[in-house]
């Protein structure tokens, strides 16, 4: 039985608003016209998917992208931009690269986004697979990426996860506790030796300093507008057993990266088992998202053409180098996986075609995985925007009704002390 609360999310990098040929000319990410064009297309998608009933939109974090393929260096700031254009669509990240970030600053930024969006913030945390970004931004934290081709992957992966876990704990405490103290392997918050005997603090924030005026605890302001325990959290895009088990214990939604049925089912099995061991009563497939591209058009050829200019270009030109084609490998398969748009389609990652053909392919995904959440990669930027908008419309108005699906939008739970009067009022 399919979920009665089926949700769609839109994943938008975004990318430069340029053709593949223009990307190949170089430095598309620094071209102001391409960036404005990419924002324009992304804005149109945001407003459309809200009207169509999508639950959320999310942006990624990647730095130094002069190539232009992933112009998403600050997903929280992009989320604030998106929040100003929408009223119901929830705003997330896929995701903030936690090991390379200052957790206190990120906790503050996300809480601010929650207020800017009037309670629509979703928190998304990733471990980071691009060394150029993680090792540069996170150098003072001794952070490393999780790129599988790294010859020191095991040790670097361990350190990455260690930072990830401690940073996540700090963020959750910052949202939940008015004042707190943290003593971990990588952070002491606050550090010893800070004298802060300000009389206003002693009166207005009792407990922050001790009797001698030494800073003993800290707190962020503002706190989240949502009840902190209800802030939905995603970890994309994963097949890592350790990450999936962690997500199950922490009530975090993993977004499974592989479309290969046997491999994705193994991820769901692991999540289901770990969730039940942690005392969570969920159904198999529940609370696990899946990542797909869906392109619907009047003909298969038209859908393929849109896909090959968008994700088909981005994936084959950029992501294969990081080993992402391994997510398309079938059990027991050996050798190099062909780096071509047709491979992405044939293996089920990109669902393309007419209404009838997409309906058939999507029905199999839903039957196989019993999921209540799909995150759709919408390749705004290089893909023709009119084709993307028409595809989203056909998906919601033609494909989903054939499957008996009505979209669900989550209603945020706001703090009890909030009087309901938002900044727009």
Secondary structure, 3 states (H helix, E strand, C coil): CCCCCEEEEEECCCCCCCCHHHHHCCCHHHCHHHHHHHHHHHHHHHHHHHHHCCCEEEECCCCCCCCCCCCCCCHHHHHHHHHHHCCCCEEEECCEEHHHCCHHHHHHHHHHHHHHCCCCECEEEECCCCHHHHHHHCHHHCCCCCCCCCCCHHHHHHHHHHHHHHHHHHHHHHHHCCCECEECCCCEECCCCCECCCHHHHHHCCCCECCCCEECCECCCCCCCECHHHCCEEEEEECCHHHHHHHHHHCCEEEECCCCHHHHHHHHHHHHHHHHHCCCCCCCCCCEEEEEEEEECCCHHHHHHHHHHCHHHHHHHCHHHHCHHHHHCCCCCCCCCCCCHHHHHHCCCEEEECHHHHHHHHHHHHHHHCCCEEEEECCECCECHHHHHHHHHHHHHHHHHHCCCCECCCCCCECCCCCCCCCCC
